[in-house]
Amino acid sequence: MLINHLVEEAFGSAEFVPLEGTGRELRAEDGSLVIAPGLLRRLAGEGFRRLSFYLRRSHLALLAGVCADPGASANDKLVVRTLLENAVTAARGEFALCQDTGTAVVYGWKDEGVRTGGGDGAELSSGIAAAYGNNFLRASQRVPLSFFDEADSGNNLPAQIRLEASDSRGDPAYRFLFIAKGAGSSNKTAYFSMTKALLEAEAFERFLEERIRALGTAACPPYRLAVVVGGSSPEHNLEVLKLATTEILDAAPRTGAVLSGAAGAAPDGGVLFRDPYWESRVLDISRRTGLGAQFGGTALALDARVIRLGRHAGSCPVSIGVSCSAHRNLLAFIDARGLYLEKLEEDPAAFLRSRGVDLSSGPDPSAGTAPAPLSLDRPMEEIRRDLSRFSPGDRLLLSGKLLTARDAAHLNWRRLLAEGRPLPPYLFKYPVYYAGPSAAPPGRIMGSLGPTTAQRMDPYGEELMSRGASLVTLAKGNRSPAWTAACKKYGGCYLGVVGGAAALQAERNVAASEIVDYPELGMEAVRLVEVRDLPAFIVTGGGGGDPYR
């Protein structure tokens, strides 16, 4: 298949470093490469460790480009500079890049001349579980106990693992793509069953305008954005979309090459190519949305891939998806020489200086007016009265106590109300930060801490605010019209926090933390957290309004 050849080209162009001490677990036998099972465990464990703390240079370079872009807004530059500081903090190997250390995804391409004895998925899963446990990464996977009841698996399993037979043109090798995909970016994957009518320039442009704006900012932009049109089935289309967001299909031929000589034709007659014109249009549309890198501007997307596939005459599958600012992808392979992992940037500060971004020089002077300090250690009425003095887009530095709570806790509160029981007193006393932190490394107060998507809690807005609870909330991204209306009705306020800077927040802004309710929920337990100078933006004040609309 063409995808396998594109994968091989991606491995040929990447830079790799060896993992020492792996030779004893490899041997040649009857012309085959025999891999001991323990090597797959070690590969997955080390791969997901590196993914959690380091980024590719290609991604850091795109972020650095926003800092130098005269068209980027002050908010764009502030957010991106924060993300770069977060990368420097995470690269010390203690706090993960993002609190949502993601669903572990593994793609593997196994040449015919490779033998492992079977059980590859179980060995890879064992390594993934070790990586999450040994590196204090967040266990986010929940497993069903019944149709409606579920519990945290405790080890971030199950992983998504897909292994394919491959036909390499060189010596036998086992190639892997590791992806740590957070829920925020996964939730922005959208699939549409369209028709031939979409395959006209004006119709496709209108479709892109609508769907790119609908992405919003909840998945921590700037995004790596992909659009895939065509495919032999919905599943085929969506798989190509996922791979496209990882850069592994970047060697796909461009439109001109395909039209002039069918260079994109696969051995089985399939076609896959990228369209540079529509990739540029996607970036233009992203800039015009005004959404920017979370709080307004032009930097919604760093780059784009628009891929065209063949299709059944009666079906036109279309999908759109993103990789977020924590762009966590890593290539690895095993061949007769040993085990090799893609080289990620372990000294981002030095790399960024080479790109003209010096994070040691203090705040960016173009970031606008200085943020206003706001104390949270006061009665809620005083906090809300102070917040009413600000306008959407104003910046704050928050100090004091707040709660961290998200989906599971909100569902428990709803059950209390359904049973006629009172809400917990803490909901009336403290702001609520929608967040679920990673496990705390030794000697640290808390692991990586960052905001989760605000809209997931919007269905609870009316029932909580109407009772005087949860009147000040913090999270990331835009909110629903119903939530904004409840805010206006009951005087609620919503503050946006930079998404994707969880390592930086944990190191710089957390002063104390304790679980106050639902400890059985793991990372979703309700915590009382003391913060110092936590940066936030006013999004919706007591009078309602929604700047994202």
N, C-alpha and C positions, 0 to 999 in steps of 0.2 A: 504494500500500500504506500501511497505517496507520503502519508504522515510519518511512517517509519523512516523514510529517506530524509525527511525534514528533521526528524529527531537526530539522525546520525550527523547531519550537517551542523546542528546546534552544538552537539558534543565536540565536533571538530573545531569550532570557533571559540569555545570557552576555555578559560584558564583553570587548571586543576592543580591541587596539591595532594601528595600522597599521605595516607594514614599509615604511620609506621607500625612495624611488627605484625603484618598480616600475611607474610609469605608462607608461614607454616600451615595456614588454613587453605592453601591452594595447591593443587597438583595436576599434572598432565597425565591422562590415562586414555589409551586407545584413540588418540587424536582429539580428545575432549578436554575441556577445562572443568575440573571437579572442585566445587566450592563447599567447604564445611559449613553446616548450618549456623554455627556461632558467628560467622563473619557477617551474615545478613543481620543478625541482632545488633552487632557492633556498628554496622553501617547505618542502620536506622536510628540508633541511639545518638550517634555522633552527628548525623545529618540534621535531626530535629533540634539538637542542642544548638548547633551553629545558626540554623534558621531563626531561632528565637532571639538572638542577640546581635546579629550582623546583617547588613544589607549589601546588595550588589553595588558596585561602583556605577553601573549604568543608571541605577535608580537615584543614587546620591547626586549624580551629575545633573539629572533632570530637575531635582529639587533645587540645587544650587542655581540653576538657570532662572528660576522664578525670582530669586533675590536680585539678579542682574537685569531683569526685564523691566524696562521703563513703563510698560503698559500694565504691570501688576499693581494692584491697589495696596495701600498701607496695610490693610487687614490680610491680604494675600501674603505679603512679606513677613508679617508678624507670625502668622500661622506656620509658614514654611520654616522660618528661623527656629520656631519652637520645635518643630519636627526634627530639624537637624540637631538641635541641642539634645533632643531625646535619643537620637541615634548615637551620639557621643556617649551619653550616659549608659545606654544599653550595652555598648561595646566593651564596657568594663566587665561584663559577664555575670552581673549580679541580678539586675532587674531586666526582665524581658521587655522587648520593644513595645509590646501591647499587652494589656491585661488579658485580652482574649487571645490566648496563645493558639487558638484555632482548632478546627477539625484537622486531624492529620490525614493527608491524602498522599498516596504513593502510586505513581505509574511506573511500571517496570517493563522493559523490553529485553527478553531473554533469547539469545541466539541459540540455534539448534545444537551447537557444540558445547553448551554449558549444562552441567549436571549438578544438581543440589540434593537429590534424594527426596524431593517433595517437601511439602509443609512450608513453603516459602512465606505464605501469608501469615502463618502463626509465628514464624521467626521474626518477621518484620514487626508484627504487632508487639511481640515481647520487647524488642528494642525501643519501640515508640513509648510503651508504658514506662520503661526505665528512664527514658529521656525526660518525660514529664514529671516523674517522681523525684529524680535526682537533681533536677535543676529548678525546682520550686515553680513549675509552670502550672497554669490554672487547669484544673480538670473540669471541663465544660460539658461533657457528654452525659446525657441522661438516658437511662434504659427503662423500658416499661415493666411495671410490676403487674399491671392489669391494663385494660384498654385505656383508662383515664389516669391511673396512678403510676408514678414513676419515681426514680431515685437517681442520684448522681452515681455514676459508675466508679468514681474515685481514682481512675487512672487515665482518663481521657480516651478510653476505648469505648466503642469500636472505632477503628480507623476505616477510611475508604481506601481499599487497595485493589488495583487493577493491573494484572500481569498478562503480557501478551508474548506469543512467540514472535521472533524477529528473524530476519534474514540479512545479516550484516555482510558487507563486502570485504571486511578485514578479518583479523583473528577473532576467535570467539570472545564475546564480552556480554556482560549483564549490565544494562544501563537503567538508571533510575532518575525520576523527577520527583522530588519531595516538595510538597506544598503545605503550608500552614494557613488555612483559610478561615478567617474569622466570620462570625455570623452576620455582622453588619454588611460586609461586602457580598457574602453569599446571598443575603436577602434581597439584594438589588438585581439579581439575575432575573430577567423577564423573558418569557417565551410567547410568541404569537404565531398562530396559524393564519397565514395571509394567503393571498391569491396572486395570480399573474399581474393584476392591476397595480400592485405595489412596484413592479419593475419598470417604472417610468420615472424620469428624473424629478419632476415636480412632486409626485406622490411620495417618493422615497425621502425627499427633503422634508416634506411636511411630517412624515412619520418620525424622522430623526429629531426634528424640532420638538415634537410632543414628548417623545420618550426620553430624550436627554434631560430636558427640564424636569421630568418626573423622577429622575434619579435622586434629586435633592442632595443634601449634604450629610445625611445621617451615616454614610459608610466611610467617613473620614477621608475626604478629598485632600489634596489633588489625586485624581484617579488615573490608573492605566485602563483605558476604556476600549472595549472590543464589541464589534457588531458582526454577526455571521448571518448570511442569507443563503438559504438552500440547505441541502442535505438529504440523504436517502430516508431519513426518519427524524422525528423530534429528538430522539436520543442521540443520533449522529450529530445533529446540529449543535446540541448543548455540549457534547463532549468536545467538539472543535472549539466552541466558545471558551470553555474552561482552559484548554491548552493555549489558546490565543492570548489570554491574559497573563500567561507566564513567560512570554517571549520565546518559547520553544519552537514556534512555527514561523519565526521571523524570516527564515530563508525561503519562504514560499515565493514563487515567481510573481512579478507584478503584472498588471493588466496587459500592458503592451507586449510582453514576452509571450503571453498566452495567445493573444490574438494573432501574432505573427507566426507562431510555429507550434502551438499546442504544447508549450514547454511545461505546462502544469498538468499534463495528462499523466495519470498513474498507470502502472502496468495493468491494472484491472479495468482501465477505461475511465476512472473517475477524474475529476478536475477540482483543483483547489488553488485559488490565487488571491493575492491582496490587491486592493484597488487604491492607489495613492491619491487619486482625486477625491474619493469619498472619505479617505482618512483625513485629508486637509479640511473637508467640509465639516466633519465631526468636530474637529478642533475649533473651527470658526463658530459653530453653533454653541459649543461649550462655553466659549468666551462671551457670546452674546447673552447667555442666560443671566449673567450678572451674579450668579451664585458664588463664584469664586472658590477659594480654598476655605470653605466653611462659613465665612462671615461677610461675604460680598466681595466681588472683584471679577477678575478674568481667569483665574487659575483653577477652574474646576477640574480640568484634565491636563495631564502632562504629555500624553501622547495617545495615539489611537491605532487600532488595527481593524480594518474592514475586510472581511473574507467572504469570498463567493464560492459556493459549492454547487454541484449539479443537484437536480431535484426531479421529482415525479411531476409530470405535466399538470396533475390536478392538485398539487400541494406546493406551498411556498413557505417552509419553516423559516422563522426569523427570531433571533435572540440578541439580547444586549446584556452586557455584564461588565463588572469592574474588578480590578485589583486595587485595594485601598493604599493609603500612604505607607502602611506597613506591608510592603511588597515582598512577601516571604516565599521565595522559590529557590531551589538548589538542585543542581545536577550532580550525579555521582555515578561511578561505574567500577566494575571489577573485571580485570582481565588477567592474563598470565603474569603480569608484573606486580599486581597487588590491587589495593583499594584506593580510589582517588575521589576526592570531593572538590566541587567547584570552589574556587577561591573567592571568598567574600571579603569585604573591607573591614579589617579589624582595627584600623586607626582612622576613623572617619574625619577626625579633626584635622589631621595632616592632609588628607585627600581634599577636604573642602578648602583649606588654605591654598592649595595648588589651583583651585578653581576661583579664587578671589573672595572666598567667604571666611572671615576670621571671627569665630564665635567668642573668642576671648576679649574682643574689643568692646563688650558691653552691648546694651540695647541698640537696635537699628534706629538711627536718628530719623528715618522716614516713617516710623511706625505711628506717627500722630501724637496726640496729647497723652500725657502720662495717665495711667489708670488711677481711679479714686479708691482709697481704702474703705472697707465696709466691715464693721464688726458684726458677727453672728451671735455673740454672747449677750443677747438682749431679748426682751419679749418680742414675740412675732409681730405684734402691731407696730412696734418701733422699726423693725427691719423693713416691713412692707412700706411704712411711711417714708423711710429713707430711699427705698428703691423707686418710689413714685417720682422722685426728683430727677430721675435719669431718663434718657431717651433710648430707643432701640439703637444698638450699635455702640453705646457707651461702654467703656471698659472699667472693670472693677478688680480689686484685690481683696479676696475674702479671707477673713481670719475668725476662727472660733469653731464651735461644734456644729456638725451636721450629721445626718443619717445617710448610710449607703443602703439602698434597697432597690430591687428590680422585680422581674416578672413573678417569681414564685411568692415573694412576700406580699405583693399586691393581690395575688389570688387568695392568699390566706386572709387578708383583711376583708376582701369581698365576702368570704365565707363567714367571717364573724358577723358582718352586717346581715347576711341572709339568715343567720341563726338568732338574730335579735340581740346580739351581744355588743358591747361598746368597743370602739376602736382603741388601740393602745395609746396611752397619754403622750408618748413621745412624738406621735404624729402631729400633735398640736403645738409642740414646743420647738421643734427643730426643722430647718429646711431638709428636703429629701434629695439626695444625689443619686441618680440612677446609675449604679456601678456595682461591679462584682470583682474584687481584687484577686490577683494571684496569691499563692501561698507566700508567706513572709520568709525570706532567706534568713539564715542564722544571724542574730544580733540586730535585725531590722524590725521596725514597727509593723510594716505591712509590705506585701509584694506590690508589683506593678498595679497602679490604680488609674483608671480612665473611665470616661463616660460611656454608657451604652445608649442605644437608639431611643430617643424620647418617645416616638410615636407608639411604641409597644405598650406604653403605660397610659395612653390617651383614653382608652375605654373606661378607666377608673376615675377620670377627672371629675365628672359631675357628682358622683356619689361621695367622693372624699371632700372636695372643696365646699359642697353644699353643707357639710357638717363642720366646716372650719378647719379641716385637716389638710395637710400637704399643700399649703397655699404658696410656698416658695419651693420651686424645684430646679434642679440642675441636670443637664444631660447634653446630648449632641443632636444636631439636626433639626429639621423643621417639624412642626406639630400639626395635628388635624384641625380643620375649622371648628369641630365640636369642642375640642379642648380649648381653643382660643376663645370661643364664645363663653365657656364656663369661667375662664380666667377673667373676662370682662364682667361677668355677672357677679362673681364672688370676690373680686380683687386679688386674683392669683397672679403670680409673677414667675416667669421662666427665664433662667440664665443659661447661656450656652458656654460649654467648656471645650477647649481644643481637644478634638479626638485624635488619637494616635500618639499621644505624648505621655504614656502611662509610666514609663521608667523615670522620666523627669519629675512627674508629680510625686511619685513615691519617695524619691530621694530628697526633693526640695520642699515639698508642701505639706507632708504628713507629720504631725507632731505626736499624735496618740491615737489608739484604736482599741475598741473592745466590742465583743459581740453582746448585743442586748436582747436579741430575740431570734427564734428559729435556728439554732445552731445546726440542726440536722440538715439544713439546706446547703451546707458547704459554702462555696463562694457566694451563694445568694442569701446567706444569713443577713439579718439586719445588724449593722454595726453603728456605733457612735464613734465618729472620727473627728479629731481636732485637726484643722488645717491652718496653715500660716501662709498668707499672701497667695492664695490660689487664684490664678487669673481666670476671669469670666467676662462674658459679654452680656449686656442686656438684650434679650430677644423680644420678650413680651412683658410689658409692664402691667400694672393694675388696671389700666384702661383698655386692655386687649390689644389688638393689632398684631400683624404677622409680617415682618419685613421680607420673609422668604416668598410671600405671594405677590 
